[in-house]
Amino acid sequence: MVMPFIRDLELRKIHLGTLQPFIDERKKQGVKSATVNRSLSVVRSVLRRAASVWRDDNSHPWLLSVPEIPKQDWGDQRSAYPISRAQEVLLMRYLSDELQQLAIWLLNTGLRSQELLNLRWSWRRYVQELDVYVFDIPGKYTKNKQDRVLVLNSLLQTQLETLARGDSDLVFPGKDGKKRDRILTTCWKTARSKAADELETLNGRQADWGFRNLRVHDLRHTFATRLRRSGVSNEVRKDLLAHANSDITTHYSAGELKELLEAVERLVESDNHAPKAPDYQAKVLQFPYIGNDGVGRIKAK
């Protein structure tokens, strides 16, 4: 989208001033600042390479310096929307069997959608001391480019045993055996709309906008929120979410893995046990609680 504005400009003439018409036009079109920032990040990457990697015939860099191109913040970032157990039941009711399974894994692992869709059998590792399987995810497939270990609670350990392993190395391949493009499909959008409609019928009032427009990434927020409410410490939550500022590693001891496993197991136990006292000193600002529809437990039809 940015190329029509850059056209044949010389690299040394590309800077915030020459990019401003692109930024203004995209804002006028109603595009989110995050989308504009993704385009600007590509421009920054090219300029950095021109200053550090690429050389002319005299071995001089194409650029002597890289101009500052700040990120845009228009205050339009969407708030997180963790869903309640009742909303989860309604959503699952209308999702296809395949999307139900993907949603269950997202709710119980906190993975980003692309991390889940890239999950491979060859990354699976058996931990004999704990009699469980974990997945060692290479940094190439994570957002922060750091290796991470994925632990599974008893619900997912059971599901893992029932998953059919075909010719593809992908745990959740598409119909052709290749990687799926996305989870946010027409089926997902239809399901969230029908779930919101039923919630309105049950409550007699309008469903929250966040639920009617539920994003796949909101399941990651739900995972984080449920861990916090179950009393899981901030440090453990960071490890499970693989935040860039946590001590991410795939070389956990059996004792450390056990601590992570006990944390995600609380998500399975939460239906039968009262929530444990949360660690109020550990605030997860990345996942603010957004009030959602307070309906009672709904039994699936």
N, C-alpha and C positions, 0 to 999 in steps of 0.2 A: 504493500500500500504506500510505502514511503518513496519508492522509486520515481513515480511521476513528478514528485516535488524536487528530487535531487537531479534527475535527468543526467546531463553530461557535465555536471559541476566537477571541478578538480577536487581531489581529496582535501587539499589545504583550505578549500573554501567551504567545506562542510563543518558547520558549527551550530550552536543553538540559534543564532540569528537566521541562518538559512533554513533551519528546520522548523522555525516557528510557524510559517504558513501551514505546514503539514499538521502540526499540533493543533492550531486553531481550527482547521477544517474538520479534523476528526472529533474535536470537542463539540463543534457545531452540529455534527451528525449524530450526537448523542452517544458516542462510543465511550466506554469506561476508560479511566486513566490507566488502569492496569493493562488494557489492550494496547494503548499507545506506548506504554513503557516497554512492552515486548518488542515492538518495532524499533524503538530507540536503542534497545540493548543490542540488536543486530548491528546497528550503525556503529555503536561504541566498539563492538568486537572487531569490525572491519578496520576502524581507525587505529585500534591498539595494535593489530597485526601490521598495519602499514608503518607504524612507528617502531616496532620491535622485531618483526620477522622478515617482512618483504624488503628486498634490496634492489637498487637499480644496477646498471652495468658497472658502476664505479664502487659498488658495495656500500653505497649510502642508503640509509632508510628512506622510504618514500615520504615519511613525515618526520619532522624534528620533534614534535610534541603532539599530545592528544588533547583536544579541547574538552572542557568540561560540559557535559550534557546531563543536567540533573534530571532525576526522576520526576514525573508529574504526579501531583497529589491534589485532586479536585474534591476531596472529601466525599467520594462516591463509592467507597468500599462497602460492600454488602456485609451486614452483620451475620455472624454464625447463627445457625438454628439447630441446636440439638433437639432431637425428638424424644417424646415420652414413650413409655412402653405401650400405651394404648395406641398412640399414633403409629408405632412400629407394626402392631398387629394389623391395623387398617391398611397400611402400605403393602405389607406382605400379601394380604388377601388379593390384591389386584395385580401384583407383579407376576410375570411368567415364572415357571419353575427355575429356569436358568438364572434370571435376574434375582430371584429370591435367594438362591445359593450365594451369588456374588454379594448381595446386600448383607447376608448373615456373616460372611467372612470380613467384610468391611467393618461391620459393627463390633466384631470380636477381635479385630487385629489393629484397627486404626490405620491401615495402609491407605496410601493414596491410590486412586483408581488405576493409574497406569502401572504402579508397582504390583498391584494384584494381577492385572492382565498380563504382566510379564513374568509372573511367578513360574518357576521351572522345577520339574521333578529332580533334575540333576543337582539342584541346590539343597535338596533334603538331606538331613544328617540325623542319624540315630544317636541319642544320648543314653548310653546304657545305664548310667547311674540313676537316671530318673525314669527310664523306660518310656521315653517320649521322642517324638520327632520334632526337629526345628528346621528352619530354612535359613541358609546363609546367603543373603542377597548381596551381589556385587555392587559396588558403588556406581558402576556404569548405569544401573537401572534405578537409582534413587535420586530424589530431587537434589539433595545436597552433595551428591557424588561421593558419599562415604559408605563403606561396607556396613551392613547391619545384620543382626540376627532377628529372625521372626519366631516368636514363641506362640504356641497354640494351646488354648484351654481344652478341657475335656470334650466340649461340644465339637470343636473343630478336629481334634484328634480322631474322634469317631467318624466324622464326615470324611476325613482323609482316607480312612480305611475303605470307604465305600466308593470313592471316586475311581472311575474307570481310567486306566492309563493306556492310551492308544499309541499311535505311531508318533504323535507330537510330544515334544519335551515340555510343552506348556501344560500347566495344571488345569487352566480354564481356556482351552483353545476355542476358536470360532468353528463354524460348521465345516469349513474347508481345512481345518487343522492348523490354520495360521492364527496369528494374534488378532484379537478383537480390536477394533478401533476405539470404542468407547462404551461406557455403561449408560450414559445419558442419551438413551434412544427414545424413539417415539413411544415405545412400550412403557418406559419409565415415566414419561410426561403424562401419558394417559392414566397410568396407575396412581400417580400422585394427585391428579385432578379428581379421579373417582374416590380416592380415599378422603380428600378434603370435602367432597360433596356429602359423603356418608357421615363424616364428622359433624358437618353443619346440621344434618338431619337429627343426629343424636343429641347435639347440644342445643339446638334451636337458635343458634347464632352463627355469624360468619366465622369461618376458619381463619387462622392466622395466615397472613400473606406468605410468611416463611414456609409454612407447611404446604400450601398450595403450589408454591414455586420451589419445592425442596430440591437442593442440589445433591449430587452424589457425594460431594466433599463434606456435606453436613453430617454424613454418617461418621466421618473421622472426628468431627466436633462432638458428636454424640458419644463416641468411644471415650474421648478425653473427659467429658463431663461426668460420665458414669463412673469412671475410675476415681475421679476426685470425690464424688459423693460417697463412694465405697470406702473412702479413707486411705486410698493409695497415695503415698508420699509424692511430693513434687519431683524428686530425683528419679524415682522409678517411672513416673509418668513420662518424663523427658526421654528416658531410655526407650520406653515402649513406643513413643511417637517418633523416635529418631530425630529429635530436634538438632539443628546444626550446632547448638552451643552445649550439647550434652557429650558425655564421654562415650561416644558410640564405638562399639567394638564387636567383633564376632568371636573374640577369645574370652568369653565368660567362663568362670569356673562353674562346676556343677551347683555349688551353693548359690552363686549369683543367678544362674538360670532358674533355680528353684524359686528365688524371690520374685523373678519376673512372672513365672508360671502361676505362683500364688496370687499375684495381682490380677492377671487376666481371668483367673478362675472365679474371682469375685463377681464377674459379669454373669457367670452361669448361676451362681448361688444367690444373686440379688433378688430373684423371684421368690425365694423361700426363706430368706433371712432379712431381718431389718438392717438398713444401712449402718455401717460402722461409722464412728465419729470421724469426720474429715480432718485433715491436717490444715487448719486454718492459716497457719503461717506460710503455707505454700500456695501462692496465688497463681493461677494459670490465666494470664491476661490474654493469651492467644485464643482462648476458648471461653469468652464471656457467656454467662448464663442468660439466655433470652427466654423470658416467660412464654410458655406455650399452653395449649389448651388443657385445662385441668379436668380431664374426664377420668372416670374410674376404669378399672381393668375391663377390657372387652374380650369376650371369648370368641375365637374364630369360628365362623360358621362351618 
